[in-house]
Amino acid sequence: MREIEELAICGKARTRAETEYYRILCALVADYERSVGVDRWPKLDAVDALRELMQLKNVTQAQVAKALGDRAAASSILNRRRQISKAQARKLAELLRVDAGVFI
């Protein structure tokens, strides 16, 4: 997954070979997810997903606050006192390099 993430980050800077490799890896992951029924797994709520991604990617609350531009908002979201807005979801997605839909 790390390799897919790194190739995704490269975007248009990927070579033709890297792009083909990226597409193959994505197809393999999609096939695997279909075969094990990922769509039937319980969906994490937005805060659980945020916390899990923070842990996986070694992102601190301070980094989340900086990405959101608001320390209080980061604290409120992580303590479940406030929901994540669409604008905040986009900022978190950019920070954590995931689809914003994870937080909506």
C-alpha positions as CSV (number, residue, x, y, z in Angstrom):
1,M,0.0,0.0,0.0
2,R,2.9,2.3,0.7
3,E,4.1,1.9,-2.8
4,I,0.7,2.8,-4.2
5,E,0.6,5.8,-2.0
6,E,4.0,7.0,-3.1
7,L,3.1,6.6,-6.8
8,A,-0.2,8.4,-6.2
9,I,1.6,11.3,-4.7
10,C,3.8,11.6,-7.8
11,G,0.8,12.2,-9.9
12,K,1.7,13.6,-13.3
13,A,5.4,13.3,-12.5
14,R,5.3,9.5,-12.8
15,T,7.0,7.9,-15.8
16,R,4.9,5.9,-18.2
17,A,6.2,2.7,-16.6
18,E,5.4,3.9,-13.1
19,T,1.9,4.8,-14.2
20,E,1.3,1.4,-15.7
21,Y,2.7,-0.2,-12.5
22,Y,0.5,2.0,-10.4
23,R,-2.6,1.0,-12.4
24,I,-1.7,-2.7,-12.0
25,L,-1.2,-2.4,-8.3
26,C,-4.5,-0.5,-7.9
27,A,-6.3,-3.2,-9.9
28,L,-4.8,-6.0,-7.8
29,V,-5.9,-4.2,-4.6
30,A,-9.4,-3.7,-5.9
31,D,-9.7,-7.4,-7.0
32,Y,-8.5,-8.4,-3.5
33,E,-10.9,-6.2,-1.8
34,R,-13.8,-7.5,-3.9
35,S,-12.7,-11.1,-3.2
36,V,-12.7,-10.6,0.6
37,G,-15.9,-8.6,0.7
38,V,-14.4,-5.3,2.0
39,D,-17.8,-3.6,1.2
40,R,-19.3,-5.7,4.0
41,W,-16.8,-4.6,6.6
42,P,-18.1,-2.1,9.2
43,K,-17.4,1.5,8.2
44,L,-15.4,3.5,10.6
45,D,-17.0,6.8,11.6
46,A,-15.1,9.9,10.6
47,V,-13.3,10.4,13.9
48,D,-12.2,6.8,14.2
49,A,-10.9,6.9,10.7
50,L,-9.1,10.1,11.4
51,R,-7.5,8.7,14.6
52,E,-6.5,5.4,12.8
53,L,-4.9,7.3,9.9
54,M,-3.1,9.6,12.3
55,Q,-1.6,6.6,14.0
56,L,-0.8,4.8,10.7
57,K,0.9,7.9,9.2
58,N,2.5,9.2,12.5
59,V,0.5,12.5,12.3
60,T,0.1,14.5,15.5
61,Q,-2.8,16.5,16.7
62,A,-0.7,19.6,16.3
63,Q,-0.2,18.7,12.6
64,V,-4.0,18.2,12.2
65,A,-4.5,21.6,13.9
66,K,-2.1,23.2,11.5
67,A,-3.7,21.6,8.5
68,L,-7.1,22.8,9.7
69,G,-5.8,26.2,10.6
70,D,-7.6,26.0,14.0
71,R,-6.2,24.3,17.1
72,A,-9.6,24.4,18.9
73,A,-11.4,22.8,15.9
74,A,-8.9,19.9,15.8
75,S,-9.4,19.3,19.5
76,S,-13.2,19.5,19.3
77,I,-13.2,17.1,16.3
78,L,-10.9,14.6,18.0
79,N,-13.0,14.8,21.2
80,R,-16.2,14.3,19.3
81,R,-17.6,17.7,20.2
82,R,-17.7,18.9,16.6
83,Q,-18.3,17.1,13.3
84,I,-15.9,17.4,10.4
85,S,-17.1,19.9,7.8
86,K,-16.6,19.3,4.1
87,A,-13.9,22.0,4.0
88,Q,-12.1,20.4,6.9
89,A,-12.5,16.9,5.3
90,R,-10.7,18.2,2.2
91,K,-7.9,19.6,4.4
92,L,-7.5,16.4,6.4
93,A,-7.6,14.4,3.1
94,E,-4.8,16.4,1.8
95,L,-2.7,16.1,5.0
96,L,-3.3,12.3,5.2
97,R,-3.3,11.6,1.5
98,V,-6.7,9.9,1.4
99,D,-10.0,10.6,-0.2
100,A,-12.1,13.2,1.6
101,G,-15.0,10.8,1.6
102,V,-13.4,9.0,4.4
103,F,-14.4,11.9,6.7
104,I,-17.8,12.7,5.4
